[in-house]
Amino acid sequence: MREWISAIECAGLSGLPGSLMGIHKRAQREGWLKRRREGIKGVAYEYHISSLPNSARAEFLIQQGGIETSLGRFEIARPTLEAHDYDREALWSKWDNASDSQRRLAEKWLPAVQAADEMLNQGISTKTAFATVAGHYQVSASTLRDKYYQVQKFAKSDWAAALVDGRGASRRNVHKSEFDEDAWQFLIADYLRPEKPAFRKCYERLELAAREHDWNIPSRATAFRRIQQLDEAMVVACREGEHALMHLIPAQQRTVEHLDAMQWINGDGYLHNVFVRWFNGDVIRPKTWFWQDVKTRKILGWRCDVSENIDSIRLSFMDVVTRYGIPEDFHITIDNTRGAANKWLTGGAPNRYRFKVKEDDPKGLFLLMGAKMHWTSVVAGKGWGQAKPVERAFGVGGLEEYVDKHPALAGAYTGPNPQAKPDNYGDRAVDAELFLKTLAEGVAMFNARTGRETEMCGGKLSFDDVFEREYARTIVRKPTEEQKRMLLLPAEAVNVSRKGEFTLKVGGSLKGAKNVYYNMALMNAGVKKVVVRFDPQQLHSTVYCYTLDGRFICEAECLAPVAFNDAAAGREYRRRQKQLKSATKAAIKAQKQMDALEVAELLPQIAEPAAPESRVVGIFRPSGNTVQVKYQEPDDEYETDRDEYLNHSLDILEQNRRKKAI
C-alpha cells in the first residue's frame, strides 16, 4: 500500500479542507511530514499518511483496499474471479430472453447493490451499510442483502444480468395442451402446401382426422399459435416457393458512382396496358423494348412492336449507339429470354445459356460492337428483377403513368390485370400513330422529371440532367456506316430485275401497292438476288443491298408513285435517263474497241466441205413385179446459206472501202 499522498488526493478527505491552498496551510501549521514529488515540473510536495488525521487516514486506506488496526495495516482480501467461473454468454442470454418488466426490476436493484458495495468497501459495517442504502432507495434491507450476495460471484460489469430473476414475469400458470405428434404432422403437412390453404380449413380437416384416429388436439387458437412459431423461412418456402424465399434476404445495395455514362446499359421489354389498332389492322397490346443507362437511369432508346423480338431489340440498340456512340468498355445486361438472347444478337458469348451453343456460331451483333454480355439471374425459373434498374421504370409512378394513362389514350387503358379493369374498359382502340407519339412524349417526360431519388440525382436533378453532366466526361466512338447497316433488319433474298429494281414485300401492301427500290449499280452487280437490310420505320427511304454471302453492293432508293402532271418528277426521270445513256455510252466506249466490220474481216474463209462417199450398199428388194424407186429431193439449204453469208460479207467489205475512201 502507498504511504505518501499528494495534496490533490488529500483534498476532500474526511476532516480535511477541500482546496489545495487549505491543505498546504493545514500541513504547514501542523508540521506534516513531506517530501518533494519526483517526475514533475516545478515544486510540489506529497505528505506521509501518518501526518493525516485518523478519519482521513482511514478513508484513504479503504480507498487503497486496506485497513489500519492497533496491530498494523492490513490489505483487505478480495475474491478473484476467474474467466471460467461462469458463462457470460449464458448469463446475458438470460437477460435477452427476459421480459421488459424483469429487466426494469433488475435495473431498479442495480444502483442500490452498487451503493451498498461501495459502503462496505469503505469499512462501514454490513448492518449499517444495508440499512442506510435501503432507507435511501426505499427498499427492504434484507432483500438488498440477498441481492448483494447474489451478485458477488460475478464481475461488476455483469451485475445487471445477474439480478434478473423470475419476478416480473407473467404469473399465469401456462398449461401446455396435449398435441399428439401424428396430429401435428398432419396439420403442418396440410398447411405447408403451395396451394396456401386457409388455417381454419386445415383445422377443420384436422378435427375430422382426430376423431377418426383418436388424436389429442388443442383448440384452434392454440394450434394457430403453434403454427406461428414455425420458422418463417420454412413457411414461405413451402407455401410461396423458392422465389419468394429469396426475397426474405434484404435487397443488395449497389453503387454506380464509379461507372461512366453509357458504360453499362440494361434493357427489357414492357407490355403496355393499352389497346392499340396496329398498322395491320389488328387490335393488340404492344410491347416496347427500352434501353436504359445504368448510372444515370436515363432511357436512351426504344422501339415498339407487336411482341418482344429481335427486330425491336436490334433497332432500338441501333438508335442508342447511333446517337450516343460506343464506349471503350461497353457492358450490356439483359434477360436470358428467347427474344433477347438469340444468336443474331448474342452469338459467341461464352456465358450464353440459351439455345444450342456451337463452336462455329457466328458472333452476335452485340459482341461485334465490342460489348460484354451480362445476364440477369434466374431464381426458381423466374427472372430476378432487382438485377436490372430498368425494371423500376415499369413500376409504380413509372412509364405506365406517363404513357398508358395519358389523357390522349383515354378509353383504351386495360388495367394492369383482369381484376383491375377500369369502367371504360374496351371503349376504344387508339391508332398506332397516336400511340407512338404519346409513347415518345411519355419517355421524354420520364427522363426530364426533376427531384429523382437516386444515387446520382440526389433528390434534385432529373435523369436528363445527370446524363448530360456525366456523358460530357465519357469517351465514345461513333459507329461506322457499316456497323449501322449491320444493325438494320435483314430481309429474305429478293429477286432483282435486269433494270436493277426489286420489290420489298416486308412492309406489306397498301391498296395493292408494294415498295419498289432501284439502283443502277444492281444492273451490273451480276446477281439475280440480293439480301436487303432496312429500318421498318423508314421503308420509304433508303435500303441497303448485300450479296447472298454478305458483301455490300449499294444503297437503293424507294420509287414512290408521282402525280401525272408533276413536271419536277418528270424532269428528274429524264435526268436519270440521260445519266443512264451517258454512262452506258462511256462504258461502251471503254469496253468495245472493235466494230462488227472489223470482226468480219478477222473471220476465216470457210470452204465448202467435200461430199462424203457412201460406203454402205443397200439391198434391192422388189415388191411385186414393179421396181420401187424412192425419189430424193436435192438438198439446197446448205448452198443457200453459204451464198447469203458470202453476199453479206461482200456488202460489209464494200461499205468499209467507201468509208475509207471518204
C-alpha positions in Angstrom: 0.0 0.0 0.0 1.1 3.6 -0.6 2.3 5.7 2.3 2.7 9.0 0.6 -0.3 11.1 -0.7 -0.4 14.2 -2.8 -2.2 17.4 -1.8 -4.8 16.8 -4.5 -5.7 13.4 -3.1 -5.9 14.9 0.4 -8.4 17.5 -0.6 -11.9 16.4 0.3 -11.0 13.6 2.7 -12.8 13.3 6.0 -11.8 16.2 8.3 -9.6 18.0 5.7 -10.1 21.2 3.6 -11.5 20.8 0.1 -9.0 23.1 -1.6 -5.3 22.8 -2.3 -4.5 26.1 -0.6 -6.3 24.9 2.6 -4.3 21.6 2.5 -1.0 23.4 2.3 -1.9 25.8 5.1 -3.1 22.9 7.3 0.1 20.9 6.6 2.4 23.9 7.3 0.5 24.7 10.5 0.6 21.1 11.9 4.0 20.3 10.6 3.1 17.3 8.3 6.0 15.1 7.1 6.5 15.9 3.5 8.9 15.4 0.5 9.3 16.7 -3.0 7.4 14.8 -5.7 9.5 13.4 -8.4 8.9 13.3 -12.1 7.0 16.6 -12.4 8.0 20.1 -13.4 8.1 22.7 -10.7 8.0 22.3 -7.0 5.3 20.0 -5.5 5.1 18.1 -2.2 3.4 14.9 -1.0 2.7 14.1 2.6 3.1 10.9 4.7 -0.2 9.3 5.7 0.9 9.2 9.3 0.5 13.0 9.4 -3.2 12.8 8.4 -6.0 12.9 10.9 -7.3 9.4 11.8 -10.5 9.7 9.9 -8.8 11.0 6.8 -6.1 8.2 7.1 -8.8 5.5 7.4 -10.7 6.8 4.4 -7.6 6.9 2.2 -6.6 3.3 3.3 -10.0 2.0 2.5 -9.7 3.5 -1.0 -6.5 1.7 -1.4 -8.0 -1.6 -0.3 -6.5 -1.6 3.2 -7.4 -1.0 6.9 -5.3 0.1 9.9 -5.7 -1.5 13.3 -3.7 -1.4 16.6 -1.7 -4.3 15.2 -0.8 -2.6 12.0 -2.1 -2.1 8.5 -3.8 -5.0 6.6 -4.8 -5.3 2.9 -8.4 -6.3 2.5 -8.7 -9.6 0.7 -10.9 -9.5 -2.4 -12.1 -12.7 -4.2 -10.5 -13.0 -7.6 -12.9 -14.1 -10.4 -11.5 -16.4 -12.9 -12.8 -16.3 -16.5 -14.1 -19.8 -16.2 -16.1 -19.2 -13.1 -19.3 -18.6 -15.0 -20.6 -18.4 -18.6 -21.1 -14.8 -19.5 -22.8 -15.6 -22.8 -25.4 -17.7 -21.0 -25.8 -15.0 -18.3 -26.6 -12.3 -20.9 -28.7 -14.7 -22.9 -30.9 -14.8 -19.8 -31.0 -11.0 -19.9 -32.1 -11.0 -23.6 -34.8 -13.6 -23.0 -36.2 -11.7 -20.0 -39.3 -9.6 -20.3 -39.3 -5.8 -20.1 -40.7 -5.9 -16.6 -37.9 -8.3 -15.5 -35.2 -6.0 -16.9 -36.7 -2.9 -15.3 -36.7 -4.7 -11.9 -33.1 -5.7 -12.3 -32.2 -2.1 -13.3 -34.0 -0.8 -10.2 -31.9 -3.0 -7.8 -28.6 -2.4 -9.6 -27.8 1.1 -8.1 -28.8 0.0 -4.6 -26.5 -3.0 -4.8 -23.6 -0.9 -6.1 -24.1 1.7 -3.4 -24.0 -1.0 -0.7 -20.9 -2.5 -2.2 -19.1 0.9 -2.1 -20.0 1.5 1.5 -18.9 -1.9 2.6 -15.6 -1.4 0.8 -15.1 1.8 2.8 -15.2 -0.1 6.0 -18.8 0.6 7.1 -20.4 -2.3 8.9 -22.7 -4.6 7.0 -25.8 -3.7 9.0 -25.2 0.0 8.8 -24.5 -0.1 5.0 -27.6 -2.2 4.1 -29.8 -0.1 6.4 -28.5 3.2 5.0 -28.9 2.2 1.3 -32.3 0.6 1.9 -33.6 3.7 3.5 -32.3 5.9 0.7 -33.7 3.7 -2.1 -36.8 2.7 -0.2 -36.3 -1.0 -0.5 -36.1 -3.8 2.0 -32.8 -4.1 3.8 -33.0 -7.9 3.9 -33.8 -8.2 0.2 -30.9 -5.8 -0.5 -28.6 -8.1 1.4 -29.8 -11.1 -0.6 -29.3 -9.2 -3.9 -25.8 -8.2 -2.8 -24.7 -11.7 -2.0 -26.4 -12.9 -5.2 -24.1 -11.0 -7.4 -20.8 -11.4 -5.5 -19.7 -14.3 -7.7 -20.0 -12.2 -10.8 -17.9 -9.3 -12.2 -19.4 -5.8 -11.6 -20.0 -5.4 -15.4 -22.3 -8.4 -15.3 -24.4 -7.5 -12.2 -27.3 -6.2 -14.2 -27.8 -9.6 -15.9 -27.2 -11.4 -12.6 -30.0 -9.5 -10.9 -32.6 -10.9 -13.4 -34.9 -13.4 -11.7 -38.3 -14.8 -12.1 -40.1 -11.8 -10.6 -41.8 -9.5 -13.1 -42.6 -12.4 -15.4 -46.2 -13.5 -16.2 -47.6 -15.3 -13.2 -50.2 -17.1 -15.3 -49.8 -20.8 -15.0 -49.2 -21.8 -18.5 -50.6 -25.2 -19.3 -49.3 -26.8 -22.5 -52.2 -28.5 -24.2 -51.7 -32.0 -25.5 -51.0 -32.3 -29.2 -50.2 -35.7 -30.5 -47.2 -35.8 -32.8 -49.2 -37.5 -35.6 -51.9 -34.8 -35.4 -49.2 -32.1 -35.5 -47.6 -33.6 -38.6 -51.0 -33.9 -40.2 -51.6 -30.2 -39.6 -48.3 -28.9 -40.9 -48.4 -31.2 -43.9 -51.8 -29.8 -44.8 -51.0 -26.2 -44.1 -47.5 -26.0 -45.7 -48.6 -26.6 -49.3 -48.1 -24.4 -52.4 -51.9 -24.0 -52.6 -51.7 -21.9 -49.4 -54.9 -23.2 -47.8 -56.5 -21.2 -45.0 -55.7 -22.3 -41.5 -59.3 -22.6 -40.5 -60.0 -25.2 -43.2 -56.8 -27.0 -42.3 -58.0 -27.2 -38.6 -61.4 -28.4 -39.7 -59.8 -31.3 -41.6 -57.6 -31.9 -38.5 -60.7 -32.3 -36.4 -62.1 -34.9 -38.8 -58.9 -36.8 -38.8 -58.6 -36.6 -35.0 -62.0 -38.1 -34.5 -61.1 -40.9 -36.9 -57.7 -41.7 -35.3 -58.4 -40.7 -31.7 -55.8 -38.0 -31.6 -55.5 -35.4 -28.9 -55.5 -31.9 -30.3 -55.6 -28.4 -28.7 -58.0 -25.6 -29.5 -57.8 -23.8 -32.9 -56.2 -20.8 -31.2 -53.5 -22.9 -29.6 -52.8 -24.8 -32.8 -52.6 -21.4 -34.7 -50.0 -20.2 -32.2 -48.0 -23.3 -32.7 -48.1 -22.7 -36.5 -47.0 -19.1 -35.9 -43.9 -20.4 -34.0 -42.7 -22.3 -37.1 -39.6 -21.0 -38.9 -40.7 -18.1 -41.2 -38.3 -19.2 -44.0 -39.8 -22.7 -43.9 -43.3 -21.4 -44.2 -42.5 -19.1 -47.1 -40.6 -21.8 -48.9 -43.4 -24.4 -48.6 -46.3 -22.0 -49.3 -44.9 -19.4 -51.7 -41.9 -21.2 -53.3 -38.2 -20.7 -53.6 -38.5 -17.4 -55.5 -40.4 -15.8 -52.5 -37.9 -17.4 -50.1 -35.0 -15.5 -51.8 -36.9 -12.2 -51.2 -36.6 -12.7 -47.4 -33.0 -11.6 -47.8 -32.7 -7.8 -47.9 -32.0 -6.4 -51.4 -28.4 -5.8 -52.1 -27.4 -2.2 -52.4 -25.0 -1.4 -55.2 -23.3 1.9 -56.1 -22.9 3.2 -59.7 -20.7 6.2 -58.9 -17.6 4.5 -60.4 -19.3 3.9 -63.8 -19.3 6.3 -66.7 -22.4 7.3 -68.7 -23.1 4.7 -71.4 -20.5 2.3 -70.0 -23.2 0.0 -68.8 -26.7 -0.2 -70.3 -29.6 -2.6 -69.5 -32.7 -3.4 -71.4 -36.1 -5.1 -71.0 -39.5 -5.2 -72.7 -42.7 -3.7 -71.3 -46.2 -4.8 -72.2 -48.4 -1.8 -72.4 -51.8 -1.8 -70.8 -53.4 -0.1 -73.8 -55.5 -1.4 -76.7 -53.8 -0.2 -80.0 -55.0 -0.7 -83.6 -51.7 -1.7 -85.2 -50.7 -0.9 -88.7 -52.0 -4.2 -90.0 -55.5 -3.5 -88.5 -55.2 -5.9 -85.5 -56.1 -4.6 -82.1 -53.2 -5.5 -79.7 -51.4 -4.6 -76.6 -48.0 -3.6 -78.0 -44.7 -4.3 -76.3 -41.8 -1.8 -76.2 -38.2 -2.6 -75.7 -36.3 0.0 -73.6 -32.6 0.6 -73.3 -31.6 2.5 -70.1 -28.2 3.8 -68.9 -27.4 2.1 -65.6 -25.5 5.1 -64.0 -27.9 7.9 -64.8 -31.2 5.8 -65.2 -32.0 7.8 -68.4 -33.9 5.9 -71.1 -31.7 6.0 -74.1 -33.7 4.4 -76.8 -36.8 2.3 -77.5 -38.7 0.5 -80.3 -42.3 -0.6 -80.1 -43.7 -3.8 -81.8 -46.4 -6.4 -81.5 -44.1 -8.5 -79.3 -40.6 -8.7 -77.8 -38.5 -9.8 -80.7 -35.1 -9.5 -82.3 -36.2 -6.7 -84.6 -37.3 -4.2 -81.9 -34.2 -5.0 -79.8 -31.6 -4.6 -82.5 -33.3 -1.5 -84.0 -33.5 0.2 -80.6 -29.9 -0.7 -80.0 -29.0 0.9 -83.3 -30.8 4.1 -82.2 -28.7 4.2 -79.0 -25.3 3.7 -80.5 -26.0 5.9 -83.4 -27.0 8.8 -81.2 -24.6 8.3 -78.2 -21.8 6.2 -79.6 -20.0 3.1 -78.3 -17.7 3.4 -75.2 -14.4 1.6 -75.0 -15.5 -0.5 -72.0 -19.1 -1.4 -73.0 -21.4 -3.7 -70.9 -24.9 -4.9 -71.6 -27.3 -6.5 -69.1 -30.5 -8.3 -70.4 -32.7 -11.2 -69.5 -31.8 -14.6 -70.9 -35.1 -14.9 -72.8 -35.6 -16.4 -76.3 -36.1 -12.9 -77.8 -33.2 -11.1 -76.2 -30.6 -13.9 -76.0 -30.9 -15.1 -79.7 -27.9 -16.0 -81.7 -28.2 -13.0 -84.0 -27.6 -10.7 -81.1 -25.6 -12.7 -78.5 -24.0 -15.5 -80.5 -20.4 -16.3 -79.4 -20.9 -15.0 -75.9 -19.1 -17.5 -73.6 -21.8 -17.3 -70.9 -24.9 -17.6 -73.1 -27.2 -20.3 -71.8 -29.9 -20.1 -74.4 -30.3 -22.4 -77.5 -27.6 -24.8 -78.5 -24.2 -23.3 -78.4 -21.8 -24.3 -81.2 -18.1 -23.5 -81.6 -18.7 -22.3 -85.1 -21.5 -20.0 -84.2 -21.0 -16.5 -85.8 -20.6 -13.6 -83.4 -23.7 -11.8 -82.5 -24.2 -8.1 -83.1 -23.6 -7.1 -79.5 -20.3 -8.8 -79.5 -19.3 -7.4 -82.9 -19.9 -3.9 -81.4 -17.4 -4.7 -78.6 -19.9 -5.2 -75.8 -19.6 -7.7 -72.9 -22.8 -9.6 -72.1 -24.2 -10.0 -68.6 -27.4 -12.0 -67.9 -29.8 -11.4 -65.1 -30.2 -14.2 -62.5 -32.9 -16.8 -62.8 -34.3 -18.0 -59.4 -36.7 -20.9 -59.4 -37.5 -20.4 -63.1 -38.3 -16.7 -62.7 -36.3 -13.6 -63.5 -34.6 -11.6 -60.8 -35.9 -8.0 -61.4 -33.5 -6.5 -58.8 -30.6 -7.0 -61.2 -32.0 -4.5 -63.8 -32.7 -0.9 -62.9 -34.9 -0.6 -65.9 -37.5 -2.7 -64.1 -38.1 0.2 -61.7 -39.2 2.3 -64.6 -42.1 -0.1 -65.1 -43.2 0.1 -61.5 -45.4 2.5 -59.6 -45.2 6.0 -60.9 -43.2 4.9 -63.9 -43.9 4.6 -67.6 -47.5 3.3 -67.1 -48.4 6.7 -65.6 -46.6 8.6 -68.3 -47.8 6.6 -71.3 -50.6 4.1 -70.7 -52.7 6.5 -68.5 -52.0 9.5 -70.8 -55.2 11.5 -71.4 -54.7 11.1 -75.2 -55.2 7.4 -74.7 -58.3 7.6 -72.5 -60.7 4.8 -73.1 -58.0 2.4 -74.3 -56.5 1.6 -70.9 -56.9 -2.0 -69.9 -55.7 -2.0 -66.4 -52.7 -3.9 -65.1 -54.6 -7.2 -64.6 -58.1 -8.6 -65.2 -59.2 -7.7 -61.7 -58.3 -4.0 -62.1 -60.2 -3.2 -65.3 -61.4 0.4 -65.5 -65.1 1.2 -66.0 -64.4 2.3 -69.6 -62.6 -0.9 -70.4 -62.7 -1.5 -74.2 -64.3 1.8 -75.2 -61.7 2.4 -77.9 -58.5 1.3 -79.5 -56.2 4.1 -80.4 -54.3 4.3 -83.7 -50.7 3.2 -83.8 -49.5 6.6 -84.9 -51.2 8.3 -81.9 -49.8 5.7 -79.5 -46.3 6.0 -80.7 -46.5 9.8 -80.5 -47.7 9.5 -76.9 -45.1 7.0 -76.1 -42.3 9.4 -77.3 -43.8 12.2 -75.2 -44.1 10.0 -72.1 -40.4 8.9 -72.3 -39.3 12.5 -72.7 -41.3 13.4 -69.6 -40.0 10.4 -67.7 -36.4 11.5 -68.3 -37.0 15.2 -67.6 -38.7 14.9 -64.2 -36.6 16.6 -61.5 -36.2 15.5 -57.9 -35.3 11.9 -58.6 -34.4 9.9 -55.5 -31.4 8.1 -57.0 -27.8 7.9 -56.0 -26.7 10.3 -58.8 -29.7 12.6 -58.9 -29.7 13.1 -55.1 -33.3 14.2 -54.9 -32.7 17.3 -57.0 -31.8 16.5 -60.6 -33.5 14.7 -63.4 -32.2 11.7 -65.4 -31.6 14.1 -68.3 -29.6 16.5 -66.1 -27.3 13.7 -64.7 -26.8 12.1 -68.1 -25.8 15.4 -69.7 -23.3 16.0 -66.9 -21.8 12.5 -67.0 -21.8 12.0 -70.7 -19.6 15.0 -71.2 -16.8 13.1 -69.4 -17.3 9.8 -71.3 -15.0 8.8 -74.2 -17.1 7.2 -77.0 -16.5 6.3 -80.6 -19.2 6.8 -83.2 -20.3 3.6 -85.1 -19.2 3.3 -88.7 -21.6 3.3 -91.6 -21.1 -0.5 -92.0 -21.8 -1.0 -88.3 -25.0 0.9 -88.6 -26.1 -1.2 -91.6 -25.3 -4.4 -89.7 -27.9 -3.4 -87.1 -30.6 -3.0 -89.7 -33.1 -5.8 -90.3 -32.1 -8.4 -92.9 -34.9 -9.4 -95.3 -35.2 -12.6 -97.3 -33.4 -12.7 -100.5 -35.4 -10.8 -103.2 -35.2 -11.0 -107.0 -33.5 -8.2 -108.9 -34.8 -7.4 -112.4 -32.5 -6.6 -115.3 -33.3 -2.9 -114.7 -31.8 -3.0 -111.2 -35.1 -2.8 -109.4 -36.7 -5.1 -106.8 -39.9 -5.2 -104.8 -39.8 -5.5 -101.0 -42.9 -7.1 -99.5 -41.9 -7.0 -95.9 -43.7 -3.7 -95.4 -47.0 -5.2 -96.5 -49.1 -3.6 -99.2 -51.5 -0.7 -99.2 -54.3 -0.8 -101.8 -52.4 -3.4 -103.8 -49.1 -1.4 -103.9 -45.7 -2.6 -102.7 -42.4 -0.8 -102.2 -40.2 -0.8 -105.3 -36.5 0.1 -104.9 -33.9 0.9 -107.6 -30.2 1.5 -108.1 -28.3 1.4 -111.3 -25.5 -0.5 -109.7 -27.7 -3.5 -109.4 -27.8 -3.9 -113.2 -24.1 -4.6 -113.2 -23.7 -6.4 -109.9 -24.0 -9.8 -111.6 -26.6 -11.1 -109.1 -30.1 -12.2 -109.5 -31.0 -12.0 -105.8 -29.9 -9.6 -103.1 -30.3 -9.5 -99.3 -31.8 -6.2 -98.2 -31.3 -4.5 -94.8 -33.7 -1.8 -93.8 -35.4 0.1 -91.0 -39.1 -0.9 -90.9 -40.0 2.7 -89.9 -38.1 4.1 -92.8 -39.3 1.8 -95.6 -39.9 4.8 -98.0 -36.3 5.9 -97.6 -33.0 4.1 -98.4 -32.4 0.4 -98.0 -29.1 -1.4 -98.2 -28.3 -4.3 -100.6 -25.9 -7.2 -99.9 -24.9 -10.3 -101.8 -26.1 -13.6 -100.5 -22.7 -14.1 -98.9 -22.9 -10.8 -97.1 -20.9 -8.4 -99.3 -22.2 -4.8 -99.5 -23.3 -3.8 -103.0 -25.1 -0.4 -102.8 -27.9 1.7 -101.4 -31.3 1.5 -103.1 -34.0 4.3 -103.1 -37.7 3.7 -102.9 -39.5 4.6 -106.1 -42.7 6.3 -104.9 -45.6 6.9 -107.4 -45.8 10.5 -108.7 -48.6 12.7 -109.9 -49.5 12.6 -113.7 -48.8 16.4 -114.0 -45.7 16.5 -111.8 -43.2 18.3 -114.0 -40.4 18.2 -111.4 -40.7 14.4 -111.2 -40.7 14.2 -115.0 -37.5 16.3 -115.2 -35.9 14.0 -112.6 -36.9 11.0 -114.6 -35.4 12.4 -117.8 -32.3 13.3 -115.8 -31.9 9.7 -114.8 -32.5 8.6 -118.5 -29.7 11.0 -119.6 -27.5 9.8 -116.9 -28.1 6.2 -117.8 -27.5 7.0 -121.5 -24.3 8.9 -120.9 -22.9 6.2 -118.5 -23.8 3.5 -121.0 -22.0 5.3 -123.9 -19.0 5.8 -121.7 -19.0 2.1 -120.8 -19.4 1.1 -124.5 -16.5 3.3 -125.5 -14.3 1.9 -122.8 -15.1 -1.7 -123.4 -16.0 -2.0 -127.1 -12.9 -1.1 -129.2 -13.8 -3.1 -132.4 -16.8 -2.8 -134.6 -18.7 -5.5 -136.5 -16.9 -5.0 -139.9 -13.5 -5.5 -138.2 -14.9 -8.6 -136.6 -16.0 -9.9 -140.0 -12.6 -9.2 -141.6 -10.9 -11.3 -139.0 -13.2 -14.2 -139.6 -11.5 -17.1 -141.6 -12.9 -18.1 -145.0 -14.9 -21.3 -144.7 -14.5 -23.7 -147.7 -17.3 -26.0 -148.7 -16.6 -29.5 -147.4 -16.3 -32.3 -150.0 -19.3 -34.6 -150.3 -18.7 -37.7 -148.2 -18.5 -41.1 -150.1 -21.1 -43.6 -149.0 -19.7 -47.0 -148.1 -23.0 -48.7 -147.3 -24.6 -50.8 -150.1 -28.4 -51.2 -150.0 -30.1 -54.5 -150.8 -32.6 -54.5 -153.7 -35.9 -55.8 -152.6 -38.5 -55.9 -155.4 -42.2 -55.6 -154.4 -44.4 -57.5 -156.8 -43.5 -57.1 -160.5 -42.7 -53.4 -160.3 -39.4 -51.9 -159.1 -39.9 -49.2 -156.3 -37.6 -46.3 -156.7 -37.6 -43.6 -153.9 -37.3 -40.1 -155.2 -34.9 -37.9 -153.2 -35.2 -34.1 -153.4 -31.9 -32.2 -153.8 -30.6 -30.5 -150.6 -30.1 -26.8 -151.4 -30.3 -25.5 -147.9 -26.5 -25.5 -147.4 -25.9 -23.9 -150.8 -28.4 -21.1 -150.0 -26.9 -20.3 -146.6 -23.4 -20.1 -148.0 -24.5 -17.8 -150.7 -26.3 -15.4 -148.3 -23.3 -15.3 -146.0 -20.9 -14.6 -148.8 -23.1 -11.8 -150.2 -23.4 -10.2 -146.7 -19.6 -10.3 -146.2 -19.1 -8.7 -149.6 -21.5 -5.9 -148.7 -19.6 -5.2 -145.4 -16.3 -5.0 -147.2 -17.8 -2.6 -149.8 -19.1 -0.3 -147.0 -15.7 -0.3 -145.3 -14.0 0.6 -148.6 -16.4 3.5 -149.1 -15.8 4.8 -145.6 -12.0 4.8 -146.0 -12.4 6.5 -149.3 -14.4 9.3 -147.7 
